[in-house]
């Protein structure tokens, strides 16, 4: 049992809308995931923006096209893993990703 005066249950988040381009898809409900599945059938390249749980799952699951993962953070899955765990998991995803551009 945990005693509390106030309780806030946060069950989700909203994606940051970075574009209103019709080729950009935001995953937020069942309809948007159905649309993603439809679009993936003919996709050659997919850009996944974000470093949360949905992005991690998409990078792991998307097949049949090139995956580019845009992450602003220092390491992948930073909300879930520390840097060492991220370094351990990164090779399992590396074969799915396009190499980062040279600086």
C-alpha positions in Angstrom: 0.0 0.0 0.0 1.2 3.5 -0.9 -0.3 6.6 0.8 -0.6 9.8 -1.2 -2.3 13.1 -1.0 -2.6 13.7 -4.8 -2.2 11.1 -7.6 -1.4 11.8 -11.2 -1.6 8.8 -13.6 0.0 9.6 -16.9 -0.9 6.9 -19.4 0.4 8.4 -22.7 1.9 11.1 -24.7 1.3 13.1 -27.8 3.7 13.2 -30.7 5.4 16.5 -31.5 4.0 17.5 -34.9 7.1 18.6 -36.8 5.5 18.8 -40.2 2.1 19.0 -42.0 3.5 17.2 -45.0 1.1 14.5 -46.2 4.0 12.0 -46.4 4.6 12.3 -42.7 2.5 10.0 -40.5 2.0 10.3 -36.8 1.3 7.2 -34.8 -1.4 8.0 -32.2 -4.3 5.5 -32.6 -5.5 2.3 -34.4 -6.3 4.2 -37.6 -2.8 5.6 -37.9 -1.2 2.2 -37.4 -3.4 0.7 -40.1 -2.3 3.6 -42.4 1.3 2.9 -41.5 0.9 -0.8 -42.4 -0.7 0.2 -45.8 2.1 2.6 -46.6 4.9 0.2 -45.6 3.8 -2.2 -48.4 5.3 0.1 -51.0 7.9 1.9 -49.0 11.6 1.9 -50.0 12.8 4.0 -47.1 11.2 4.9 -43.7 12.5 7.7 -41.4 11.6 7.1 -37.8 11.9 10.3 -35.7 12.1 9.8 -31.9 13.6 7.8 -29.2 10.7 6.5 -27.2 9.1 3.1 -26.9 7.2 3.3 -30.1 10.2 4.4 -32.1 12.3 1.5 -30.6 9.6 -1.0 -31.5 9.3 0.3 -35.0 13.0 0.2 -35.7 13.0 -3.4 -34.5 9.8 -4.5 -36.4 9.8 -2.6 -39.8 10.9 -4.9 -42.6 11.4 -4.8 -46.4 12.7 -1.2 -46.6 15.6 1.0 -45.5 15.2 2.4 -42.0 16.7 5.7 -41.0 16.4 6.5 -37.3 16.6 10.1 -36.3 17.5 10.4 -32.6 18.6 13.7 -30.9 19.7 12.0 -27.8 23.2 10.8 -26.9 22.2 7.1 -27.0 19.2 5.0 -28.1 16.3 4.4 -25.6 17.6 6.9 -23.1 14.3 7.0 -21.3 14.6 3.2 -20.7 18.3 2.3 -20.7 21.5 3.8 -19.4 24.3 4.4 -21.8 25.9 1.0 -21.2 22.7 -0.9 -21.8 22.1 1.1 -25.0 25.6 0.2 -26.2 24.9 -3.5 -25.6 21.6 -3.3 -27.5 22.7 -1.1 -30.4 24.4 -3.9 -32.4 21.1 -5.9 -32.5 19.5 -2.9 -34.3 22.5 -1.8 -36.3 21.9 -4.2 -39.2 18.4 -2.5 -39.7 19.7 1.0 -39.9 21.4 3.3 -42.5 24.8 4.4 -41.3 24.9 8.0 -40.0 26.3 10.6 -42.4 29.9 11.6 -42.2 30.5 15.0 -40.5 
